[in-house]
Every structure is written in C-alpha cells, then in structure tokens.
C-alpha cells in the first residue's frame, strides 16, 4: 500500500510535469502566445485625398509612408487606386479599389508579425477585404485573420511570420464602398503595425496613412 510519502510524491509530480511541459512548449515555439512589447514607435501620419469623380477614374500616383532607423524599416504603400461609379460588383454602389503593400526589414533579430488595420468607416460606407489567394501575396508570413469593416468595427488583416524571417511582405486588395449619392466626404485611416524582435526585446512600429474621398 502507498504511504503518505508516496501520495505527496505523486501529487508533486502531477503539478511539476505539466508546468515543465508548458515552459518547454513556450521556449521551443510549440505553444504560441502574445509577446510583451517593450516599445511602440509610430511614424508621422501621411495625409492624402482626392476629389470624388462622377465616373470611373484611375489614380496614377503611389502613396508611401515609412519608418526607418539604423536596423529596421517599415513601409506602407497604397497604389493602383481605381474609383468606380454605380459598380455592379458592389451592388451598384460607388467604391474605391485599393492595392496595399506592407514591407518590413530588420538587420538584427526577426520579424514576428505584420498587421494592417483600418479605422471604422462612417455610416455611409464599408470596407471589404478580398479574402482570395489570387488577390493577395505573402512573403515570410502566414495569414492569421481577416475582418471586414463598417461604422461599428475596424477592419484588419493579421499575419504571423513563417519562421524567423528578416524580411517580410504582404499585399492585398480592399475596396472602400460608398452608399451616398456623391454628397458626402469620407475619410479612412490605414496603419501598418509590425512587431519585430531585435535580439533583446519585442518592439512595435506603426506606419499610418489617412486617405480621403471628398465631394
């Protein structure tokens, strides 16, 4: 029969083994959890707007905002903007098709994650992200979560790094849909949020661009 010492030993083992496994999983990467951000850096917001046309319109210039230091760079580019009027694909509403590219490079450590977040729209607009492999490209990243936006919630595209890359890139296409009859101004903030490990701690770098479609 087991004596009291046997029961104490069994109880201690029952407590110690799961804790040891948790620690092992954490260090080996088998179990992923949120990282602790030691510092968040944010670039100055870049502002851009266009007059709302009354027909199909291509915007030729690119819009790029960046954060760069001696070991890390984070870049957000909006390009290939196309405005459509009464488009059948959008339920005969108007819209601005946007192509977004985020890219990050670090000399030390590795890229941990890259997300692009959008502010809430006004009540006369929505933000839809095309969740289709033919409409997106990821390098060094794996898709985590995609959520469309409205006046009630922010849209976002979340990724985590695939391995421990020093360079990452994501590219995808959202469409900003307008329900009004060319009577209102609309504004949208787009922010690239990148978390990287510099060899000692995790840091986050935000790069924001605010765009407007004006009457």
C-alpha positions as CSV (number, residue, x, y, z in Angstrom):
1,X,0.0,0.0,0.0
2,X,1.0,3.6,-0.6
3,X,2.1,5.6,2.4
4,X,1.7,9.4,2.9
5,X,5.2,10.0,1.3
6,X,4.1,8.2,-1.9
7,X,1.0,10.3,-2.2
8,X,3.0,13.5,-1.7
9,X,5.5,12.5,-4.3
10,X,2.7,11.6,-6.8
11,X,1.0,15.0,-6.1
12,X,4.2,16.9,-6.6
13,X,4.9,15.1,-9.9
14,X,1.3,15.8,-11.1
15,X,2.0,19.5,-10.5
16,X,5.6,19.7,-11.8
17,X,5.3,17.8,-15.0
18,X,2.5,19.9,-16.7
19,X,4.4,23.1,-15.6
20,X,7.6,21.8,-17.1
21,X,5.8,20.9,-20.3
22,X,4.3,24.4,-20.6
23,X,7.7,26.0,-20.1
24,X,9.2,23.7,-22.7
25,X,6.5,24.4,-25.3
26,X,6.9,28.1,-24.8
27,X,10.6,28.1,-25.4
28,X,10.5,25.6,-28.3
29,X,7.7,27.5,-30.0
30,X,5.2,24.7,-29.9
31,X,2.9,26.9,-27.9
32,X,2.5,30.5,-29.2
33,X,1.2,33.3,-27.0
34,X,1.1,37.1,-27.1
35,X,4.5,38.7,-26.8
36,X,5.4,41.5,-24.5
37,X,6.0,44.7,-26.4
38,X,8.8,46.8,-24.8
39,X,8.4,49.9,-27.0
40,X,6.0,51.2,-29.7
41,X,7.2,53.7,-32.3
42,X,4.8,55.5,-34.7
43,X,5.7,57.4,-37.8
44,X,4.0,60.7,-38.6
45,X,0.7,60.3,-40.4
46,X,0.8,60.9,-44.1
47,X,-2.4,62.6,-45.5
48,X,-3.8,62.2,-49.0
49,X,-7.2,63.0,-50.6
50,X,-8.9,63.0,-53.9
51,X,-12.0,64.7,-55.3
52,X,-14.8,62.3,-55.8
53,X,-15.3,61.8,-59.6
54,X,-18.7,61.1,-61.2
55,X,-17.4,58.2,-63.4
56,X,-14.6,55.5,-63.5
57,X,-11.3,57.1,-62.6
58,X,-7.7,55.7,-62.2
59,X,-5.3,57.3,-59.7
60,X,-1.8,57.1,-61.1
61,X,0.4,58.2,-58.2
62,X,1.5,55.9,-55.4
63,X,1.3,56.9,-51.7
64,X,4.0,55.7,-49.4
65,X,4.8,56.3,-45.7
66,X,7.8,54.8,-43.9
67,X,9.6,54.4,-40.6
68,X,13.3,53.8,-40.8
69,X,16.1,53.5,-38.2
70,X,19.6,52.1,-38.3
71,X,18.4,48.4,-38.0
72,X,14.8,48.4,-39.1
73,X,12.5,49.7,-41.8
74,X,8.7,49.5,-42.2
75,X,6.9,50.7,-45.3
76,X,3.3,51.1,-46.3
77,X,2.3,51.8,-49.9
78,X,-1.1,52.4,-51.4
79,X,-1.2,52.2,-55.2
80,X,-3.3,51.3,-58.2
81,X,-6.3,53.2,-56.8
82,X,-9.4,52.9,-59.0
83,X,-12.7,54.7,-58.4
84,X,-15.9,53.1,-59.8
85,X,-19.4,54.6,-60.0
86,X,-22.5,52.5,-59.7
87,X,-20.5,49.3,-60.0
88,X,-22.4,46.1,-60.4
89,X,-19.9,44.1,-58.4
90,X,-20.6,46.4,-55.5
91,X,-24.4,46.2,-55.7
92,X,-24.4,49.3,-57.9
93,X,-22.8,51.4,-55.2
94,X,-19.7,53.5,-55.7
95,X,-16.3,52.4,-54.5
96,X,-12.5,52.9,-54.3
97,X,-10.4,49.8,-55.1
98,X,-7.1,49.9,-53.2
99,X,-4.0,47.8,-53.6
100,X,-1.9,47.8,-50.3
101,X,1.6,46.6,-49.8
102,X,3.4,46.4,-46.4
103,X,7.1,45.5,-46.2
104,X,9.5,45.2,-43.3
105,X,13.2,44.5,-43.0
106,X,15.4,44.1,-39.9
107,X,19.2,43.6,-39.6
108,X,19.0,42.2,-36.1
109,X,16.6,39.6,-34.8
110,X,13.5,38.7,-36.9
111,X,10.0,39.9,-37.9
112,X,7.3,38.5,-35.6
113,X,4.1,39.8,-37.2
114,X,2.6,42.2,-39.6
115,X,-0.9,43.6,-39.5
116,X,-2.8,46.2,-41.4
117,X,-5.6,47.9,-39.6
118,X,-8.3,50.3,-40.8
119,X,-10.3,52.8,-38.9
120,X,-14.1,52.4,-38.6
121,X,-15.9,53.8,-41.7
122,X,-18.7,56.3,-41.4
123,X,-22.4,55.2,-41.5
124,X,-22.5,55.6,-45.3
125,X,-19.6,53.3,-46.1
126,X,-18.0,49.9,-45.5
127,X,-14.5,48.4,-46.0
128,X,-14.3,44.9,-47.6
129,X,-11.1,42.9,-47.9
130,X,-10.9,40.5,-50.8
131,X,-10.0,37.2,-49.0
132,X,-8.9,35.3,-52.1
133,X,-5.4,33.9,-52.7
134,X,-5.5,35.4,-56.3
135,X,-5.8,38.9,-54.7
136,X,-3.1,38.6,-52.1
137,X,0.6,37.8,-51.7
138,X,2.5,37.0,-48.6
139,X,6.3,36.5,-48.2
140,X,7.7,35.2,-45.0
141,X,4.2,35.4,-43.4
142,X,1.2,33.3,-42.8
143,X,-2.4,34.6,-42.8
144,X,-4.0,34.7,-39.3
145,X,-7.2,36.6,-39.5
146,X,-9.2,38.9,-41.8
147,X,-12.2,41.0,-40.8
148,X,-14.2,43.5,-42.9
149,X,-15.1,46.9,-41.5
150,X,-18.1,49.2,-41.0
151,X,-19.2,52.0,-38.8
152,X,-19.3,49.5,-35.9
153,X,-16.0,47.8,-36.2
154,X,-12.5,48.2,-37.6
155,X,-11.3,46.1,-40.5
156,X,-7.9,44.3,-40.3
157,X,-5.6,41.8,-42.0
158,X,-3.4,39.9,-39.4
159,X,-0.4,37.8,-40.1
160,X,2.4,36.0,-38.2
161,X,5.8,35.3,-39.5
162,X,6.6,31.9,-41.0
163,X,9.8,31.0,-39.2
164,X,12.1,33.9,-38.2
165,X,12.5,36.0,-41.3
166,X,14.4,39.2,-41.5
167,X,12.3,40.4,-44.5
168,X,8.5,40.2,-44.9
169,X,6.0,41.5,-47.3
170,X,2.2,41.4,-47.6
171,X,0.0,42.6,-50.4
172,X,-3.8,42.5,-50.7
173,X,-6.8,44.5,-52.1
174,X,-9.6,46.0,-50.1
175,X,-12.5,48.0,-51.6
176,X,-14.0,51.1,-49.8
177,X,-17.7,51.2,-50.7
178,X,-19.8,54.3,-50.5
179,X,-23.6,54.3,-50.2
180,X,-24.4,58.0,-50.6
181,X,-25.1,59.8,-53.9
182,X,-21.8,61.7,-54.2
183,X,-22.9,64.1,-51.4
184,X,-20.5,63.3,-48.5
185,X,-16.8,63.4,-47.7
186,X,-15.3,60.1,-46.5
187,X,-12.1,59.5,-44.5
188,X,-10.2,56.3,-43.7
189,X,-7.0,55.7,-41.7
190,X,-4.8,52.7,-42.7
191,X,-2.0,51.6,-40.4
192,X,0.7,49.0,-40.9
193,X,1.6,47.5,-37.5
194,X,4.8,45.4,-37.4
195,X,6.3,43.6,-34.4
196,X,9.9,42.6,-34.6
197,X,12.4,41.1,-32.2
198,X,15.7,43.0,-32.1
199,X,17.7,40.3,-30.2
200,X,16.8,41.5,-26.8
201,X,13.1,42.6,-26.8
202,X,10.0,42.9,-29.0
203,X,9.2,46.3,-30.5
204,X,6.2,47.5,-32.5
205,X,6.4,50.0,-35.3
206,X,3.2,51.7,-36.7
207,X,3.1,53.4,-40.1
208,X,-0.2,55.3,-40.7
209,X,-1.7,56.8,-43.8
210,X,-5.1,58.7,-43.8
211,X,-6.9,59.0,-47.1
212,X,-10.0,61.0,-48.1
213,X,-12.5,61.0,-50.9
214,X,-14.1,64.4,-51.0
215,X,-17.1,65.9,-52.7
